[in-house]
């Protein structure tokens, strides 16, 4: 039996940060003890003052395989994840071909992932027009939940759902006990904004920002709160960008409604005032809003209205970002951020003088809970997988393309000085990344509920 002892003077545990020894047997954590002591028969892995974090869990990743591996794929996305301190990814059901809206499509995804993954993974199922009959079979096949769009998602094969379609689907989602993840924007406010912007200059970030007003998010979230109240199903709002929604979400939570919320590193680190005109690498939907809004999102995290931070890693071939023209209207919306999300978040936490433990809570523990993996992933605790990240929070670096590791090395963060370096990543006790290089062969597996 393989027995390991992971030691550090700074182990990030659910109850706090301090000196600890994490004992691991056959890839699972068998005990966690305060202090630094290695029992006989264990291989000692002493990381000194480097922090040991739980492996991060990212519940909002677009891997795009099968069908669009030229955008991204399991091999490159999971490699980038390992380099970024993530040990579990949950893949979104669109941008792949076929979209993950049936069990047959899920099986195609499983075949595409076989023996390619550097970290563990799962796949959300899709709720689209008239696929209500597929919801229960997808749940039985092991998906941890479902995703839907309330507006056109930019992909023909993944149809949006209106209120009537939601009402048809929600009884099936509620019966599964699984969450429905919602892209919360409504078309009405977006259409009105588009009309008002006729003839505008689309190389201006201000034009794009005006085209995605807060009201689109507010109207969508209000609708989902009402449906959650009516159907009593679990609702998760993805990539919240508008802090104006926090009051109604907080009220819904106080009412006891089963609603959870995520935001993303780019909304917490970047502000509209920083986005240059023509810089389409910053385009995402909903958009990056102003500094005041960002400050309020941080307050939402600290008060618990926002539960977690997910990357929304949404890559595409660079030509789709329209880098040549700088046209925000024509550019694909999405920010690729898997390898950089941890240092981006730590840089922002450090600037706000917030403690390291928030990283584990927002980027490991709470995402694992959302995906039904809380008993196995997301914390350094007895019985969990020995998914561990060695992290130096005092080190800084300038982000260069060679650190990104996903398929297309573009990022709005390139050239920025960031804090926090991932020195090693362990998946179930096996080292998969060390000092900028990958170790061994891909050993990631699918996690089925």
C-alpha positions in Angstrom: 0.0 0.0 0.0 1.3 3.5 -0.9 1.4 5.7 2.1 2.4 9.4 2.0 2.7 12.2 4.5 2.3 15.7 3.2 3.7 18.3 5.5 3.7 22.1 5.6 3.7 24.9 8.1 0.8 26.3 6.2 -1.9 23.8 5.3 -5.2 25.3 4.4 -7.8 23.3 6.3 -11.6 24.0 6.7 -11.0 25.2 10.2 -8.0 27.4 9.4 -4.4 27.6 8.2 -1.5 26.2 10.2 1.2 23.5 10.5 -0.2 20.1 9.7 0.5 16.6 8.4 -1.8 15.1 5.9 -1.6 11.3 5.8 -2.6 9.6 2.6 -3.2 6.0 1.8 -4.0 4.8 -1.7 -4.9 8.2 -2.9 -7.3 9.1 0.0 -6.8 11.2 3.0 -6.8 9.0 6.1 -6.0 11.6 8.7 -5.1 15.2 9.2 -3.0 16.1 12.3 -1.9 19.5 13.6 1.8 19.7 13.8 4.6 18.1 11.8 5.2 14.5 12.5 5.6 11.5 10.1 4.6 8.1 11.3 6.7 5.1 10.4 6.0 3.6 7.1 5.0 6.9 5.3 6.9 8.6 2.6 7.5 12.2 3.8 6.7 15.0 1.4 7.8 18.2 3.3 6.9 21.5 1.5 8.3 23.8 4.2 6.5 27.2 4.2 4.8 26.6 0.8 1.1 26.4 1.4 -0.9 23.2 0.7 -4.3 24.0 -0.7 -7.1 21.5 -1.5 -7.2 20.8 -5.3 -9.5 23.4 -6.8 -12.8 22.5 -8.4 -14.0 24.5 -11.5 -17.7 24.0 -12.2 -17.8 26.2 -15.3 -15.5 25.1 -18.0 -16.1 24.8 -21.8 -13.9 21.9 -22.9 -15.6 21.8 -26.4 -14.8 18.1 -27.1 -16.0 16.2 -29.1 -16.6 18.2 -32.2 -14.7 21.5 -31.5 -11.3 20.2 -30.3 -9.7 23.0 -32.4 -11.2 25.4 -29.9 -10.1 23.3 -26.9 -10.1 19.7 -25.9 -9.8 17.4 -22.9 -6.0 17.0 -23.2 -5.2 20.7 -23.3 -8.0 21.9 -20.9 -7.1 19.4 -18.2 -3.4 20.1 -18.6 -4.0 23.8 -18.1 -6.2 22.9 -15.1 -3.4 20.9 -13.5 -0.9 23.8 -14.0 -3.4 26.2 -12.5 -4.1 24.1 -9.3 -7.4 22.6 -10.4 -7.9 18.9 -9.9 -11.6 18.6 -10.9 -13.4 20.2 -13.9 -17.1 20.1 -14.7 -17.7 20.6 -18.4 -20.5 22.7 -19.9 -22.9 21.0 -22.3 -22.6 23.4 -25.2 -19.8 24.3 -27.7 -19.2 20.5 -28.2 -20.8 18.5 -31.1 -23.1 16.8 -30.2 -24.2 19.1 -27.3 -24.6 17.1 -24.1 -28.4 17.0 -24.1 -28.9 13.3 -24.4 -27.3 10.2 -22.9 -26.0 9.3 -26.4 -24.2 12.6 -26.5 -22.8 12.1 -23.0 -21.4 8.7 -24.1 -19.7 10.4 -27.0 -18.1 12.9 -24.6 -16.9 10.0 -22.4 -15.3 8.3 -25.4 -13.6 11.6 -26.4 -12.2 12.0 -22.9 -10.8 8.5 -22.6 -7.1 8.5 -21.4 -6.6 12.2 -22.2 -7.4 13.9 -18.8 -4.7 15.2 -16.4 -7.4 15.9 -13.8 -10.8 14.4 -12.9 -13.9 15.7 -14.6 -17.7 15.5 -14.9 -20.2 16.8 -17.4 -23.3 18.9 -16.9 -26.3 17.9 -18.9 -28.2 20.5 -21.0 -31.8 21.7 -20.8 -32.9 22.9 -24.2 -36.1 23.2 -26.1 -38.3 20.0 -25.9 -35.7 17.7 -24.3 -37.7 17.2 -21.1 -37.7 13.4 -21.7 -33.9 13.3 -21.6 -33.6 15.0 -18.1 -34.2 11.9 -16.0 -32.1 9.6 -18.2 -29.2 12.1 -18.0 -29.5 12.2 -14.2 -29.5 8.4 -14.1 -26.4 8.3 -16.3 -24.5 10.4 -13.7 -24.5 14.1 -14.6 -24.3 16.3 -11.5 -26.9 18.8 -12.9 -28.1 20.7 -15.9 -27.4 24.0 -17.7 -29.8 26.3 -19.7 -29.7 29.6 -21.5 -32.5 32.2 -21.4 -31.1 33.9 -24.5 -29.5 32.7 -27.7 -26.1 31.2 -26.7 -24.4 31.6 -30.0 -24.6 27.9 -30.8 -27.4 26.7 -33.0 -27.6 23.2 -31.5 -28.1 24.4 -28.0 -31.4 26.2 -28.0 -32.5 28.7 -25.4 -35.5 28.1 -23.2 -38.3 30.6 -22.7 -40.6 30.6 -19.6 -43.0 28.0 -21.1 -40.1 25.7 -21.8 -38.7 26.2 -18.3 -42.1 25.3 -16.9 -42.1 22.1 -18.9 -38.6 21.2 -17.8 -38.5 22.2 -14.1 -40.7 19.4 -12.7 -38.2 16.9 -14.2 -35.2 18.9 -12.8 -36.9 19.1 -9.4 -37.6 15.4 -9.4 -33.9 14.7 -10.1 -32.8 16.7 -7.0 -30.0 18.2 -9.1 -29.3 21.9 -9.7 -30.2 23.8 -12.9 -27.5 26.2 -13.8 -28.8 29.3 -15.6 -27.2 31.9 -17.9 -29.3 34.7 -16.5 -29.9 37.4 -19.2 -33.2 38.1 -20.9 -33.6 39.2 -24.5 -36.0 42.1 -23.9 -33.5 44.5 -22.3 -30.8 43.4 -24.8 -33.0 44.0 -27.8 -33.9 47.5 -26.5 -30.2 48.3 -25.9 -29.4 47.1 -29.5 -32.0 49.4 -30.9 -30.6 52.4 -29.1 -27.0 51.6 -30.3 -27.8 51.7 -34.0 -24.8 53.2 -35.8 -22.6 53.1 -32.7 -18.8 52.4 -32.9 -18.3 48.8 -31.9 -14.6 49.2 -31.4 -15.5 51.1 -28.2 -15.8 49.0 -25.1 -18.4 51.5 -23.9 -20.6 50.4 -26.8 -20.4 46.7 -25.9 -21.0 47.4 -22.2 -24.1 49.4 -23.1 -25.4 46.5 -25.2 -25.5 44.2 -22.2 -27.3 46.3 -19.5 -27.7 45.3 -15.9 -31.5 45.1 -16.5 -31.0 41.9 -18.7 -29.5 40.1 -15.7 -32.0 41.6 -13.2 -35.0 40.5 -15.2 -33.7 37.0 -15.7 -32.8 36.5 -12.0 -36.2 37.8 -11.0 -37.8 35.2 -13.2 -35.7 32.4 -11.9 -36.4 33.4 -8.3 -40.1 33.2 -9.0 -39.8 29.8 -10.7 -37.6 28.5 -7.9 -40.3 29.6 -5.4 -43.0 27.8 -7.4 -41.2 24.5 -8.3 -38.8 24.3 -5.2 -36.0 23.2 -7.5 -32.3 24.0 -7.0 -31.3 27.0 -9.1 -27.7 28.2 -9.6 -27.0 31.5 -11.3 -23.8 31.3 -13.3 -21.3 34.1 -13.9 -23.1 36.9 -12.0 -21.7 40.2 -13.3 -24.3 42.8 -12.1 -24.0 43.6 -8.4 -27.5 45.2 -8.7 -28.9 41.7 -8.4 -27.4 41.0 -5.0 -30.3 42.5 -2.9 -32.9 40.3 -4.6 -30.7 37.2 -4.4 -30.0 37.9 -0.7 -33.7 38.2 0.0 -34.4 34.9 -1.9 -31.8 33.2 0.2 -33.2 34.7 3.4 -36.6 33.3 2.3 -35.0 29.8 2.3 -35.1 29.3 -1.5 -32.5 26.9 -2.8 -30.6 29.4 -5.0 -26.8 29.5 -5.3 -24.7 32.0 -7.1 -21.2 32.2 -8.8 -19.1 34.9 -10.1 -15.8 34.8 -12.0 -12.2 36.0 -11.6 -12.5 38.5 -14.5 -15.4 40.3 -12.8 -13.5 40.4 -9.5 -10.1 41.5 -11.0 -10.9 43.6 -14.0 -13.1 46.7 -14.3 -14.6 48.4 -17.4 -12.4 51.5 -16.8 -9.4 49.2 -17.5 -10.6 47.7 -20.8 -9.0 49.5 -23.8 -11.1 50.1 -26.9 -10.6 47.4 -29.5 -9.4 44.9 -26.8 -11.7 42.1 -27.7 -9.9 39.6 -25.5 -11.9 41.2 -22.6 -15.2 40.4 -24.2 -17.5 38.1 -22.2 -21.2 37.9 -21.5 -22.4 39.3 -19.2 -19.7 42.0 -19.5 -17.1 43.2 -17.2 -18.7 46.2 -15.5 -17.3 49.2 -13.6 -15.1 49.4 -10.5 -18.0 50.3 -8.2 -19.8 47.2 -9.4 -16.7 45.1 -8.8 -16.4 46.3 -5.2 -20.0 45.3 -4.6 -19.4 41.8 -6.0 -16.6 41.4 -3.5 -19.0 42.4 -0.7 -21.5 39.8 -2.1 -18.8 37.1 -1.7 -17.8 38.2 1.8 -21.4 38.2 3.0 -22.2 34.8 1.4 -24.8 36.0 -1.1 -22.3 34.8 -3.8 -21.2 31.2 -3.0 -18.3 30.5 -5.3 -15.9 31.6 -8.0 -15.7 29.6 -11.3 -13.5 30.4 -14.3 -16.0 30.3 -17.1 -13.1 29.1 -19.2 -14.5 29.8 -22.7 -11.8 29.5 -25.3 -12.0 29.8 -29.1 -9.5 30.1 -32.0 -7.9 33.5 -31.8 -9.3 34.6 -35.2 -12.8 34.4 -33.6 -11.8 37.2 -31.2 -11.5 39.6 -34.1 -8.2 40.9 -32.8 -7.4 42.5 -36.2 -10.5 44.7 -36.3 -11.2 45.1 -32.5 -14.9 44.8 -33.2 -16.7 43.8 -30.0 -20.0 43.1 -31.9 -18.3 40.5 -34.1 -15.9 38.9 -31.6 -16.7 35.7 -29.8 -17.5 36.3 -26.2 -15.5 34.4 -23.7 -12.3 34.6 -21.5 -9.9 31.6 -21.3 -8.6 31.6 -17.8 -7.9 28.1 -16.4 -4.2 28.4 -15.8 -4.4 31.9 -14.5 -7.5 32.0 -12.3 -5.8 31.0 -9.0 -3.1 33.7 -9.2 -5.6 36.3 -10.5 -7.8 35.6 -7.6 -4.9 35.6 -5.1 -3.6 38.9 -6.5 -7.0 40.4 -5.9 -7.4 38.9 -2.4 -3.9 40.1 -1.5 -4.7 43.7 -2.7 -7.8 43.6 -0.5 -5.8 42.2 2.4 -8.0 39.1 2.6 -6.8 35.7 3.9 -5.7 32.7 1.8 -8.5 30.5 3.2 -11.1 32.2 1.0 -9.4 30.6 -2.0 -10.2 27.1 -0.6 -13.8 28.1 0.3 -14.7 29.8 -3.0 -12.7 27.8 -5.5 -12.7 24.3 -4.0 -15.2 23.6 -1.2 -18.3 25.4 -2.5 -17.9 24.3 -6.2 -17.5 20.7 -5.0 -20.7 21.1 -3.0 -22.6 22.5 -6.1 -21.5 19.5 -8.2 -22.5 16.9 -5.5 -18.8 16.1 -4.9 -18.5 17.5 -1.4 -17.9 14.1 0.1 -15.0 13.4 -2.2 -13.5 16.7 -3.4 -13.0 20.3 -2.3 -11.3 20.1 1.1 -8.4 18.6 3.0 -10.4 16.3 5.2 -10.5 12.6 6.2 -12.1 10.5 3.4 -11.5 13.0 0.6 -9.4 12.4 -2.4 -5.8 13.4 -1.8 -6.1 16.3 -4.3 -3.5 18.8 -3.1 -1.8 21.9 -4.5 1.5 23.3 -3.4 1.3 27.0 -3.6 3.7 29.9 -2.9 1.6 33.0 -2.2 4.7 35.2 -1.7 6.1 34.6 -5.3 5.1 36.9 -8.2 5.6 36.6 -11.9 4.7 38.2 -15.2 2.1 36.2 -17.1 3.5 34.9 -20.4 2.0 32.7 -23.0 4.1 29.7 -22.0 2.3 29.6 -18.6 -1.2 29.1 -20.1 -1.0 25.5 -21.4 -4.5 25.5 -22.9 -4.8 25.2 -26.7 -4.7 28.9 -27.8 -2.4 30.9 -25.5 -4.3 34.2 -25.5 -5.5 36.0 -22.4 -6.5 39.5 -21.3 -4.1 38.9 -18.4 -0.9 38.5 -20.5 1.8 40.9 -19.4 0.3 41.4 -16.0 2.2 40.9 -12.8 0.4 38.3 -10.7 1.0 36.9 -7.2 1.0 33.2 -6.3 2.8 30.3 -8.0 1.5 26.8 -8.3 4.6 24.7 -7.6 3.0 21.2 -7.7 -0.4 19.6 -8.2 -1.3 16.1 -6.8 -4.4 14.2 -8.1 -5.4 11.4 -5.6 -1.8 11.5 -4.2 -0.1 11.3 -7.6 1.9 14.2 -8.7 0.7 15.5 -12.2 2.4 18.9 -12.3 5.7 20.1 -10.9 7.6 23.4 -11.4 6.2 24.1 -14.9 6.2 20.5 -16.2 3.8 17.7 -16.3 4.6 14.4 -14.6 3.8 10.9 -15.8 0.7 10.2 -17.9 -2.9 11.4 -17.8 -4.7 9.6 -15.0 -7.9 11.7 -14.6 -11.2 9.9 -14.5 -14.9 10.9 -14.9 -16.8 11.5 -11.7 -20.4 10.2 -11.9 -23.0 10.9 -9.3 
